[in-house]
């Protein structure tokens, strides 16, 4: 489903700089590198599965905010 959504997004917006990641891209040893790519890149959309999004930890302060 993620691949289909990313493909269709790219068809609609061919010049968009797209980053898509599944939960497999966010396994423990890859998670920090992916988050760094998100924060330092100039992405138009960042597309994640819900499961992948849930794997990204938030600080307690951000959760309370």
SULRA-V263173 format. One record per backbone hydrogen bond with DSSP energy under -0.5 kcal/mol. NH is the residue of the N-H (numbers start at 0). CO is the residue of the C=O. If there is no record, write none. Layout:
nh | co
NH | CO
NH | CO
//
This chain:
nh | co
4 | 0
5 | 1
6 | 2
7 | 3
8 | 4
9 | 5
10 | 6
11 | 7
12 | 8
15 | 12
17 | 15
18 | 44
20 | 46
24 | 21
25 | 22
26 | 23
29 | 26
30 | 26
31 | 27
33 | 29
34 | 30
35 | 31
36 | 32
37 | 33
38 | 34
39 | 35
40 | 36
42 | 40
43 | 16
44 | 16
46 | 18
47 | 45
48 | 20
52 | 48
53 | 49
54 | 50
54 | 51
55 | 52
56 | 54
62 | 58
63 | 59
64 | 60
//
